[in-house]
Amino acid sequence: MSNLAALPIILPLLAGILAAFIHKKRTLVRIGSQIFTVAHLLLVIWIFLQVKNQGSLVLETGDWAAPYGIILVGDMLSMTLVLTTNIVAVACVFFAPKSLSEQQESFYFYTFFLMLIAGVSGAFLTGDLFNLFVFFEVLLMASYGLIVLGNGKAQLRESLKYVLINLFSSMLFVTTISFLYSVVGTVNMAQIAERVQEVEQRGVLTTIAIMFFFVFATKAAVFPLYYWLPRPYISPNPVVSALFGALLTKVGIYSILRTFTLIFNQDVELTHTLFIYLAGLTMLFGVIGALSTNNVKLVIAYNIIPAVGFMLMGIGLFSEVSISGTIYYLVHDMIIKGVLFLLIGAIVYVAGTSDLRKMGGLIHHYPVLGWLFFVASLVLAGIPPFSGFIGKLLLLRGSLAQEEIIIVIVALVSSLLILFSMIRIFIRGFWGEKTELSYPERKRKGNRMAWPVAGLLSLSILLGMGAEWFYPSIQSIAEYLMNPEIYIDSVLKE
């Protein structure tokens, strides 16, 4: 049964390799990738239910017992995020043919797409820090292939920026792992968590913790390390932007959540208080960026950043309620960011421009796209009873319980400004007098783009409307994270 933990990594990787060999048979690769992604989602749902009913899956590869071998841990946190990743993947794989050119589809899109899913799933499932670094590199290599898919000087410029910042981050990551290994003598996360309790040099551990946070914060786009994010995320094709916006920064947040609840929880007064301050600044500067531009793609890209601030806020508060809020918001944000990037790609396609000042009256020709965007805006801003509201409510409850009034005010103001930035697009882009279609030949294709988005948005709405069904599972994950001994015992079998 423990071998099931490897399937969400191995199967997409093998499928991606197969797609590379037949990449010129575009229709075959497209249909095959769609069938595989749906089947893989069903398999992941089954594995998730096994973990929920029977407990964590711990795979000791090659029969090398922990902590000596490569360990994969499929617990409720990792499998929830793997499941959400594959839900987003299904929407993207059906949106892709409507968005990509024939050349882009033929140039290994599906190979890189499947490798990205494998890399992200591996980062969620791995049980040791060095393999977390390895899976970061797998997903980054896939993202490098996706971000350069196409042509244009702007895309090349942003691709270089993206590669360089991640190259620097990866160098620092592996260096920090070596520092930690020199102190505790292992890279297995369960054994590290056990051994750090015995380390007397608390100052050294705190320094290493901050270095790890710097690495993960760069990938998650936390203030002031978010400066690289917006433009590289809008330069590639909309389906690639959706994958990046929904998945990549979330791997950074997951890494902070996992390591700072399991390993680096000795100096909470310093590290987690720092998180709260940075969370507030991340919210404010992210939403200021969203309000400062008339490029609708940039508005969505900048709105990734305040969401990161909300999730970091919950980790910083470090209570069961706040951690529940972070996990709920993390799942919500993966889905809604996928929705918004796909939607905005469709809107830009039918309007022929990403400049909000040149749009207007689109609701008359594309009512489905318009109302989907309106509902998605409410979900993103956290209007009740949608999923964004549930996550924020938990975070605010955690803040008020600890009397962190300033962060509560910052969170509420940021939420209002997020709503304003989105409604501005709806009012100026969709509302107004009916005009002649600029690109009438795009109408049919534009309407077809709405269906994968509608399916993904319906799941986001269900996550909010059905909160009483989902919250007990989220709460149990938070309880599990707040008691790291459970993870340690399940991996080391003590």
Sequence and secondary structure as in RCSB ss.txt:
>XXXX:A:sequence
MSNLAALPIILPLLAGILAAFIHKKRTLVRIGSQIFTVAHLLLVIWIFLQVKNQGSLVLETGDWAAPYGIILVGD
MLSMTLVLTTNIVAVACVFFAPKSLSEQQESFYFYTFFLMLIAGVSGAFLTGDLFNLFVFFEVLLMASYGLIVLG
NGKAQLRESLKYVLINLFSSMLFVTTISFLYSVVGTVNMAQIAERVQEVEQRGVLTTIAIMFFFVFATKAAVFPL
YYWLPRPYISPNPVVSALFGALLTKVGIYSILRTFTLIFNQDVELTHTLFIYLAGLTMLFGVIGALSTNNVKLVI
AYNIIPAVGFMLMGIGLFSEVSISGTIYYLVHDMIIKGVLFLLIGAIVYVAGTSDLRKMGGLIHHYPVLGWLFFV
ASLVLAGIPPFSGFIGKLLLLRGSLAQEEIIIVIVALVSSLLILFSMIRIFIRGFWGEKTELSYPERKRKGNRMA
WPVAGLLSLSILLGMGAEWFYPSIQSIAEYLMNPEIYIDSVLKE
>XXXX:A:secstr
 GGGGGHHHHHHHHHHHHHHHTTT HHHHHHHHHHHHHHHHHHHHHHHHHHHHH  EEEEGGG  TTTS EEEE 
HHHHHHHHHHHHHHHHHHHHHHHHS HHHIIIIIHHHHHHHHHHHHHHHHB BHHHHHHHHHHHHHHHHHHHTSS
  HHHHHHHHHHHHHHHHHHHHHHHHHHHHHHHHS  BHHHHHHHGGG S HHHHHHHHHHHHHHHHHHHT TTT
TTTSHHHHHSS HHHHHHIIIIIHHHHHHHHHHHHHHTS S HHHHHHHHHHHHHHHHHHHHHHHHT  BHHHHH
HHTHHHHHHHHHHHHHHTSHHHHHHHHHHHHHHHHHHHHHHHHHHHHHHHHT SBGGG   GGGT HHHHHHHHH
HHHHHHT TTSHHHHHHHHHHHHHHHTT HHHHHHHHHHHHHHHHHHHHHIIIII SS    S GGGHHHHHHTH
HHHHHHHHHHHHHHHTHHHHHHHHHHHHHHHT HHHHHHHHHT 
